[in-house]
Amino acid sequence: MTSLLRPALSLFVLLGVLTGLAYPLAVTGVGQLFFAHTANGSLITVDGRPVGSALIGQNFTEPRHFWSRPSATAPQPYNGAASSGSNQGPLNPALTDAVKARMAALRAADPGNDQPIPVDLVTASGSGLDPDISLAAARYQAARVAKARGVPVRQVLALVEQQAARPWLGILGEPLVNVLRLNLALDGHEVQLLE
């Protein structure tokens, strides 16, 4: 019996050390060495103080700020501890009602804007934490933001274009705008990345 248990226990201990200790330490070390900013949460700081993460959306509601994509997390929007989508299918009346309410809120906030509303401004992402909006969604909101701040629309649009992240290699993905970074730039803050 001992001849069977000894190799099994030895293998158990060896695999436990490899997969439970050596591998996590190696992955953590590589992450810290080559990708420290991302591995530590992609924190954004203003005046040395963390104000958020470039990876998690925030709930902006003032007309003078760009609004993020809707969040379906509970009990409050953009709750990183409760990442989830609404799990409502396209035929669900609750989703239809939510989209209509979001469209009405966007129209009420900017009554003169008759452009088509970009879909990412009325539908939540799968995680409910999406920090980015499409370039079209940012352009859609530019007139409202400019009016609330009392600045020319072209100035706000120029800042949107400056903050846009272009597709990788010019072909993979679509242009996106990180809402937190854009709003901080609008407020005149110098954004630093916390290492």
C-alpha positions in Angstrom: 0.0 0.0 0.0 2.9 2.4 0.8 4.4 1.7 -2.5 1.2 3.1 -4.1 0.7 6.1 -1.7 4.3 7.4 -1.8 4.4 8.2 -5.5 0.9 9.6 -5.4 1.6 11.9 -2.5 5.0 12.9 -4.0 3.3 13.8 -7.3 0.5 15.7 -5.4 3.0 17.8 -3.5 5.1 18.4 -6.6 2.1 19.5 -8.7 0.8 21.6 -5.8 4.1 23.5 -5.6 4.3 23.9 -9.4 0.7 25.0 -10.0 -0.1 26.6 -6.7 3.2 28.5 -6.0 5.7 28.5 -8.9 3.3 29.2 -11.7 1.4 32.1 -10.0 4.7 33.7 -8.9 6.1 33.4 -12.4 3.0 35.0 -14.0 2.9 37.7 -11.4 6.6 38.4 -11.9 6.2 38.7 -15.7 3.2 40.9 -15.2 5.0 43.3 -12.9 8.1 43.3 -15.0 6.6 43.9 -18.4 3.1 45.1 -17.8 3.2 46.8 -14.4 0.6 49.5 -15.3 -2.0 47.1 -16.5 -1.3 44.4 -13.9 -1.8 47.0 -11.1 -5.3 48.1 -12.4 -4.4 50.8 -15.0 -5.0 53.5 -12.4 -5.3 57.1 -13.6 -4.2 59.9 -11.2 -4.7 63.6 -11.0 -2.3 65.6 -8.8 -0.9 62.3 -7.4 -4.3 61.1 -6.3 -6.0 58.1 -8.0 -9.3 59.1 -9.6 -10.2 55.9 -11.3 -9.1 53.1 -13.6 -8.8 53.2 -17.4 -10.5 49.8 -17.4 -13.7 50.5 -15.4 -16.3 53.0 -16.4 -17.7 55.7 -14.1 -21.2 57.2 -13.8 -21.1 60.7 -15.2 -24.5 62.5 -15.2 -23.7 66.2 -15.5 -24.4 67.8 -18.9 -20.9 69.3 -18.9 -19.4 65.8 -19.0 -19.5 63.1 -21.6 -21.7 60.2 -20.5 -20.5 56.6 -20.3 -22.1 53.6 -21.8 -25.0 52.5 -19.5 -24.2 50.0 -16.8 -26.4 47.1 -15.7 -24.5 46.3 -12.5 -26.2 46.4 -9.1 -26.8 48.0 -6.6 -25.1 51.0 -8.3 -23.8 51.6 -11.8 -20.2 50.5 -12.6 -19.9 48.4 -9.5 -16.6 46.5 -10.1 -17.6 43.9 -7.4 -20.8 43.0 -9.3 -19.7 42.9 -13.0 -22.6 41.6 -15.1 -24.8 42.4 -18.0 -28.6 42.6 -17.8 -29.0 39.2 -19.5 -32.0 40.6 -21.4 -32.4 39.3 -24.9 -33.4 41.4 -27.9 -37.0 40.4 -27.6 -37.3 41.1 -23.9 -39.8 44.0 -23.3 -37.8 45.2 -20.3 -34.7 45.8 -22.6 -36.9 47.6 -25.1 -38.3 49.8 -22.4 -34.9 50.6 -21.0 -33.5 51.5 -24.4 -36.5 53.8 -25.1 -36.0 55.5 -21.7 -32.3 56.0 -22.3 -33.1 57.5 -25.8 -35.7 59.8 -24.2 -33.1 61.0 -21.6 -30.5 61.7 -24.3 -33.1 63.6 -26.4 -34.2 65.6 -23.3 -30.6 66.5 -22.4 -29.9 67.8 -25.9 -33.3 68.6 -27.6 -31.7 70.2 -30.7 -29.7 67.1 -31.5 -31.5 65.2 -34.3 -28.6 62.8 -35.2 -29.2 59.1 -34.8 -28.2 58.0 -31.3 -25.3 55.5 -31.3 -26.2 52.1 -30.0 -23.6 52.1 -27.3 -25.2 55.1 -25.5 -28.5 53.1 -25.0 -27.3 49.5 -24.4 -25.1 48.2 -21.6 -22.0 46.1 -22.2 -21.7 42.5 -21.2 -19.7 43.4 -18.1 -21.5 46.6 -17.2 -18.1 48.3 -16.6 -17.2 49.4 -20.1 -14.9 52.5 -19.8 -15.0 53.4 -23.5 -17.5 54.8 -25.9 -17.4 54.8 -29.7 -16.1 57.8 -31.5 -19.6 58.3 -32.9 -21.0 58.3 -29.3 -18.5 61.0 -28.3 -19.3 63.1 -31.3 -23.0 62.7 -30.7 -22.5 64.3 -27.2 -20.1 67.1 -28.2 -22.8 69.7 -28.8 -24.4 69.2 -25.4 -21.0 69.3 -23.6 -19.9 72.4 -25.5 -23.2 74.2 -24.7 -23.0 73.3 -21.0 -19.4 74.6 -20.8 -19.9 77.6 -23.0 -17.2 76.7 -25.5 -17.3 76.2 -29.3 -18.3 72.7 -30.4 -15.2 72.5 -32.7 -13.0 72.9 -29.5 -14.8 69.9 -27.8 -14.6 67.9 -31.0 -10.9 68.6 -31.4 -10.4 67.2 -27.8 -12.5 64.1 -28.7 -10.3 63.4 -31.7 -7.2 64.0 -29.6 -8.3 61.5 -27.0 -9.6 58.8 -29.4 -7.7 55.5 -29.4 -7.3 54.4 -33.0 -7.6 50.8 -34.2 -4.5 48.6 -33.7 -2.5 48.6 -36.9 -5.2 50.9 -38.3 -7.5 48.0 -39.1 -8.3 45.9 -35.9 -11.1 47.3 -33.9 -12.8 50.7 -34.0 -11.8 54.1 -32.7 -12.8 54.4 -29.0 -12.7 57.1 -26.4 -12.0 56.5 -22.7 -14.7 58.6 -21.0 -12.8 59.2 -17.8 -9.7 60.5 -19.6 -11.8 62.6 -21.9 -13.7 64.2 -19.0 -10.5 64.8 -17.1 -9.0 66.5 -20.1 -12.1 68.6 -20.5 -11.7 69.7 -16.9 -8.2 70.8 -17.6 -6.5 68.0 -15.6 -3.1 66.6 -16.5 -3.7 62.8 -16.5 -0.9 60.6 -15.2 -0.8 56.8 -15.2 0.0 55.3 -11.8 2.8 52.8 -12.1 
